[in-house]
Structure formats: C-alpha cells, structure tokens
C-alpha cells in the first residue's frame, strides 16, 4: 500500500501525533494498489487496494504535555470522581 508522509506535532506525555500537513506520498509500486503510479488506469478489479497504508509521521516539534483529547479525557475523569 502507498503511504502518506505527514509532518506534525508530537505530544510527548501521551505519544499522540497531531498532523499538520501531508508532504508526500510514498509509492508502493504495486499494480494492485489504486494509489500507485504502477496501477493501470483502466483496471476495474474490485480486489485492488483502494486506501493508503499506515501514515509515516515526521515530528516537526514536540510538546511536553498531553494532547487536547487526552487532557479533555483527564478532565472528564476528574469531574466524574467528585
């Protein structure tokens, strides 16, 4: 499967990645992947891969904190304990 190369922020306390930009596509060079240049444009097979594989994440900055979603979950949990 072809993969997207993305740049973004890494939240070091939870390890989550916040994508800012997809900078490139890594071609898998497979004739069975619809995202690849090797895939025939006239192919009508339903068995060809249609989606990208796992994202390649490049950190452009790292924040020593929890991401927004984790902070919100922590706040909900804290409120539930009262």
Buried (B, 14 or more C-beta within 10 A) or exposed (E): BBBBBBBBBBBBEBEBBBEEEBEEBBBBEBEBBBBBEEBEEEEEEEEBBEEBBEBBBBEEEEEEEBBEEBBEEEEEEEEEEE
